[in-house]
């Protein structure tokens, strides 16, 4: 926020004369760089997340720890994927990890100190912007298993389809084909063959 000289005769209605007048206020519409901040563009007193939600969206808070919150590097307006680790129906102990929501906007990141066993503990909650259907799915996911948030890069809006990953996939990664610099899977080296060559009384083993 900065102040800029403005002709007195053309000061827009609702303009502010000091940065201190807008400290703590929330904008209800997007304000571009070098655009005057007007009272009509700000929310009223006490407004919070309600003015930041897009039409038809909901705000849903998830309780996470520091690791799940990418060690504290998630901040408002970041984009994250939600990954659920749970045990599918009909399976006793075969857990699976699956991306259940993608490219969700972070509305807020909060933290507070709680008591556990007489010692202070740091608890975090991250509020995401979701559709009503996604809110139902996320509410169920939070009660079915462990939720992890994967932080997305700036401008990465790609929607990917995955089948999930289980312990069998995890343990077989070492046998997976290696990737080349271009991203294609490099062919696995062929198995070696050993042949015994007999020439008269001489015996040699040739490997190829």
Secondary structure as GFF3:
##gff-version 3
##sequence-region A 1 208
A	DSSP	three_ten_helix	8	10	.	.	.	ID=ss1
A	DSSP	three_ten_helix	19	22	.	.	.	ID=ss2
A	DSSP	three_ten_helix	39	41	.	.	.	ID=ss3
A	DSSP	three_ten_helix	49	51	.	.	.	ID=ss4
A	DSSP	beta_strand	57	64	.	.	.	ID=ss5
A	DSSP	three_ten_helix	70	72	.	.	.	ID=ss6
A	DSSP	beta_strand	79	87	.	.	.	ID=ss7
A	DSSP	beta_strand	95	116	.	.	.	ID=ss8
A	DSSP	beta_strand	119	131	.	.	.	ID=ss9
A	DSSP	alpha_helix	132	144	.	.	.	ID=ss10
A	DSSP	beta_strand	146	151	.	.	.	ID=ss11
A	DSSP	beta_strand	165	166	.	.	.	ID=ss12
A	DSSP	alpha_helix	167	171	.	.	.	ID=ss13
A	DSSP	three_ten_helix	173	175	.	.	.	ID=ss14
A	DSSP	beta_strand	194	199	.	.	.	ID=ss15
A	DSSP	beta_strand	202	207	.	.	.	ID=ss16
###
